[in-house]
Amino acid sequence: MLISVVIPTYNRLPILRKCLDALENQILNDGIQDFEIVLVDDGSTDGTVDWLRNNLENYPHLKLFEQSHGGPALGRNLGVEKSNGDLIVFIDSDLVVDRYFLRNHLDSLLKAWKKLGNRKCFTYGSVINTSNFNNPNSEPFKLQDLSWAYFATGNVAIDKNVLERSGLFDTSFRLYGWEDLELGERLRNMGVRLIKCPRAIGYHWHPALSLDQIPQLIRIEKERAKMGLVFYRKHPSSRVKFIIQYTFFHRCLWEFLTIGGLINTKTLRPILGFLIKKGKSGLAMELLRLPLNLIGVRQIFREASSIGLR
């Protein structure tokens, strides 16, 4: 079986190199005929394309494609279009996988296909968050790494024909967030089953929190709110409202936990700075999530009111 690993990337060259190195070092089994890495550069400005072209000999499985900056949904769709595999594996370009990653995805899928009598399922691997750039694979699994998402493109594998019947990703999701979960809703409605595959491990690298990241994190929350409403308008269900936090429960929860916004990104800065200085950036990030969630929930209610959505 030929596997196509589809990866969109945008300005992530340092960690992308580790991502590609890990894929080239896969230990395969007899079930895998071969694999290809279908990388779609989304208009990077950090020299990604030039570096890859100058180092193609190090990545014999790599197929490189380019597009103008249009977002990950567009990039993943292009990657699927250009792929030759029977099986599509989606990962992000800041994910460093272990050596048995592809093998474990395929083993779980083959068992599920045999049990179900069809290919209407996908495997969802483990994603371990880490800020350790030099050795991301050393990070242990943590409670915060648990995910309740149905379909998230950080680490999934799915039959190409099943994926194409779903209609692929909706490219109206041009800002940050929700395009993969929206596709997941369509897959769910098709009766495509989720198969957990904890042995297919990917280490999701992100830089340790610093105070100068806060404006970007606020921007991301506001973008997620806008895209959340795109998600909800396509799937106006209570389930989706809860997923995007467009409920009065979430509004009350984050207002309460932040004392009506008194605990915010400005008032927390001294505490965050202290924790970061003490090497506890992970704890600082968890604390920062309180006002970030409030910002996102307030934004989604504001956006909904502006378009008359209930």
C-alpha positions, -999 to 999 in steps of 0.1 A, spaced: 0 0 0 12 35 -9 8 61 19 7 98 12 16 120 41 1 154 34 16 184 52 8 221 47 35 245 59 40 282 64 71 298 78 82 269 100 115 259 84 135 250 115 109 226 130 98 214 94 133 200 90 129 179 121 94 169 109 108 157 75 139 140 91 116 119 113 94 108 84 125 98 64 136 76 93 104 55 94 106 18 102 81 2 78 66 -33 76 55 -55 47 21 -38 45 36 -5 34 47 -7 -3 61 28 0 52 63 11 54 98 -2 56 131 16 33 157 -1 44 190 12 25 221 3 42 254 10 16 281 17 36 311 5 64 310 31 87 340 34 114 324 56 133 306 28 115 273 32 112 266 -6 148 276 -15 162 255 14 141 224 4 151 227 -32 188 228 -22 184 198 0 161 175 -19 187 147 -20 181 143 18 144 137 14 139 110 -13 102 107 -4 94 144 -7 72 160 -33 71 198 -30 42 220 -42 36 257 -38 6 279 -35 -1 316 -27 -9 321 10 -44 307 12 -45 288 45 -41 251 56 -75 240 42 -65 250 7 -30 235 12 -44 201 24 -68 199 -5 -40 206 -30 -19 179 -12 -47 153 -16 -51 163 -52 -14 158 -59 -11 126 -39 -8 91 -53 -14 71 -22 -43 48 -13 -41 61 23 -38 98 33 -20 107 66 -24 143 77 1 159 101 12 195 107 46 208 98 55 213 135 49 176 144 79 153 149 67 116 147 83 85 162 99 58 140 69 35 139 44 62 132 32 51 97 34 14 106 12 19 136 -14 39 117 -16 12 90 -18 -17 114 -47 -2 133 -65 6 100 -61 -28 86 -76 -44 117 -105 -19 117 -112 -25 80 -113 -62 85 -136 -59 115 -160 -34 99 -160 -50 65 -154 -16 49 -130 14 50 -154 39 66 -131 48 95 -100 68 103 -72 65 129 -64 93 153 -29 91 168 -15 106 200 -2 142 200 22 151 228 28 189 232 64 200 238 86 231 238 118 211 236 131 219 202 164 200 205 148 167 216 110 169 211 107 131 213 118 131 249 86 147 262 63 124 283 26 122 278 7 146 300 -29 150 311 -31 183 290 -23 162 259 -56 145 260 -79 154 231 -116 151 227 -117 161 191 -134 138 166 -112 146 136 -81 168 139 -54 170 112 -25 170 136 -23 132 134 -49 112 114 -50 86 87 -79 79 64 -87 60 31 -83 84 2 -116 74 -14 -136 79 18 -119 113 23 -127 124 -12 -164 114 -8 -166 138 21 -158 168 -1 -124 175 15 -118 207 34 -140 238 31 -117 266 19 -139 293 33 -120 287 66 -92 311 57 -84 323 92 -72 302 121 -92 272 133 -120 247 129 -116 236 92 -106 200 103 -133 197 129 -159 209 104 -147 181 80 -150 158 110 -187 166 113 -193 156 77 -173 124 82 -194 117 113 -226 122 93 -213 98 67 -210 71 94 -171 72 93 -159 59 126 -131 71 148 -104 45 157 -80 56 184 -44 48 176 -23 59 207 8 41 194 10 65 164 28 92 183 36 127 171 53 154 192 38 188 186 65 214 190 57 250 199 80 276 215 78 281 252 55 310 262 70 345 262 53 377 270 58 390 234 36 361 221 5 374 239 -7 398 211 -5 369 186 -24 346 209 -51 372 213 -53 375 175 -56 338 171 -85 336 197 -104 363 177 -98 345 145 -110 312 160 -142 329 171 -149 341 136 -142 307 121 -162 291 148 -193 308 136 -186 297 100 -185 262 115 -217 266 134 -236 281 104 -227 250 84 -237 227 113 -262 245 135 -264 219 163 -260 220 200 -230 198 197 -211 223 175 -222 252 197 -206 235 227 -174 227 207 -169 263 197 -180 276 232 -210 295 218 -231 288 249 -242 308 279 -225 281 300 -191 289 285 -198 327 287 -207 324 325 -178 300 331 -150 322 318 -166 354 332 -167 337 366 -131 323 364 -117 357 354 -139 377 378 -156 394 350 -124 401 331 -104 415 360 -80 387 355 -68 396 320 -37 395 298 -25 428 313 -31 421 350 -15 387 346 17 399 330 37 402 363 27 367 374 33 353 339 67 370 337 77 356 371 66 320 361 84 322 328 116 335 345 114 305 369 112 281 339 75 274 344 63 285 310 38 256 308 21 267 340 21 303 327 4 292 295 -23 273 315 -30 305 335 -31 326 304 -58 303 289 -83 318 314 -84 353 298 -78 339 263 -109 318 266 -129 348 278 -116 368 248 -127 341 225 -161 336 240 -168 374 241 -157 377 205 -179 349 193 -210 364 210 -201 398 196 -197 384 161 -229 365 163 -248 396 174 -234 416 145 -248 391 120 -281 385 138 -272 349 147 -288 331 177 
